[in-house]
Amino acid sequence: MKIQNYSEIKLLNDKYIEEGVSKNQIGYVIEVYDDGYEVEFSDENGNTIALFSVKEEDIEKTENK
């Protein structure tokens, strides 16, 4: 099942540690692609930490949104 735009997600692994985010980091889907998602990760002040594409198997939708 595809995750919708603006859904809150969390990372399931440390595959993107070089991008500045690690396992269990919360982000939001900005764009849905055929083979993945564009996700934005922000700090507690709303400043963007990272913005990049992920594969569906690397994330899961949270209960919050």
C-alpha positions as a Markdown table, in Angstrom:
| # | Residue | x | y | z |
|---|---|---|---|---|
| 1 | Met | 0.0 | 0.0 | 0.0 |
| 2 | Lys | 1.4 | 3.4 | -1.0 |
| 3 | Ile | 2.0 | 6.0 | 1.6 |
| 4 | Gln | 0.3 | 9.3 | 0.8 |
| 5 | Asn | 1.8 | 12.8 | 0.5 |
| 6 | Tyr | 2.3 | 14.6 | 3.8 |
| 7 | Ser | 2.2 | 11.3 | 5.8 |
| 8 | Glu | 4.5 | 11.1 | 8.9 |
| 9 | Ile | 7.0 | 8.2 | 8.5 |
| 10 | Lys | 10.0 | 6.8 | 10.4 |
| 11 | Leu | 13.2 | 5.3 | 9.0 |
| 12 | Leu | 13.7 | 1.6 | 9.6 |
| 13 | Asn | 17.4 | 1.5 | 9.2 |
| 14 | Asp | 20.7 | 3.5 | 9.3 |
| 15 | Lys | 21.1 | 3.4 | 5.5 |
| 16 | Tyr | 20.9 | 7.2 | 5.2 |
| 17 | Ile | 23.2 | 8.1 | 8.1 |
| 18 | Glu | 25.5 | 10.0 | 5.7 |
| 19 | Glu | 22.5 | 12.2 | 4.8 |
| 20 | Gly | 22.3 | 13.3 | 8.5 |
| 21 | Val | 19.4 | 11.0 | 9.7 |
| 22 | Ser | 19.4 | 7.7 | 11.5 |
| 23 | Lys | 17.1 | 4.8 | 12.3 |
| 24 | Asn | 13.7 | 5.8 | 13.9 |
| 25 | Gln | 14.1 | 9.4 | 12.7 |
| 26 | Ile | 10.7 | 11.0 | 11.9 |
| 27 | Gly | 10.1 | 12.6 | 8.5 |
| 28 | Tyr | 7.3 | 13.6 | 6.2 |
| 29 | Val | 6.6 | 12.4 | 2.6 |
| 30 | Ile | 6.8 | 15.3 | 0.2 |
| 31 | Glu | 6.4 | 13.4 | -3.0 |
| 32 | Val | 5.3 | 9.9 | -4.0 |
| 33 | Tyr | 7.1 | 8.2 | -6.9 |
| 34 | Asp | 6.6 | 4.9 | -8.6 |
| 35 | Asp | 9.6 | 3.4 | -6.9 |
| 36 | Gly | 9.9 | 5.4 | -3.6 |
| 37 | Tyr | 9.3 | 8.6 | -1.8 |
| 38 | Glu | 10.8 | 12.1 | -1.4 |
| 39 | Val | 11.0 | 12.6 | 2.4 |
| 40 | Glu | 11.9 | 15.7 | 4.4 |
| 41 | Phe | 13.5 | 15.4 | 7.9 |
| 42 | Ser | 13.4 | 18.5 | 10.2 |
| 43 | Asp | 14.8 | 19.4 | 13.6 |
| 44 | Glu | 12.5 | 20.4 | 16.5 |
| 45 | Asn | 12.5 | 24.0 | 15.2 |
| 46 | Gly | 11.2 | 23.0 | 11.8 |
| 47 | Asn | 14.5 | 23.6 | 10.0 |
| 48 | Thr | 15.3 | 21.0 | 7.3 |
| 49 | Ile | 18.0 | 18.5 | 8.2 |
| 50 | Ala | 17.7 | 16.5 | 5.0 |
| 51 | Leu | 15.6 | 16.0 | 2.0 |
| 52 | Phe | 16.1 | 12.9 | -0.2 |
| 53 | Ser | 14.4 | 9.9 | -1.9 |
| 54 | Val | 13.9 | 6.7 | 0.0 |
| 55 | Lys | 12.7 | 3.2 | -1.0 |
| 56 | Glu | 9.4 | 1.9 | 0.5 |
| 57 | Glu | 11.2 | -0.9 | 2.3 |
| 58 | Asp | 13.2 | 1.7 | 4.3 |
| 59 | Ile | 10.3 | 3.5 | 5.9 |
| 60 | Glu | 7.0 | 2.9 | 7.7 |
| 61 | Lys | 4.0 | 5.1 | 8.3 |
| 62 | Thr | 3.7 | 6.2 | 11.9 |
| 63 | Glu | 0.4 | 6.2 | 13.9 |
| 64 | Asn | 0.4 | 10.0 | 14.1 |
| 65 | Lys | -0.6 | 10.9 | 10.5 |
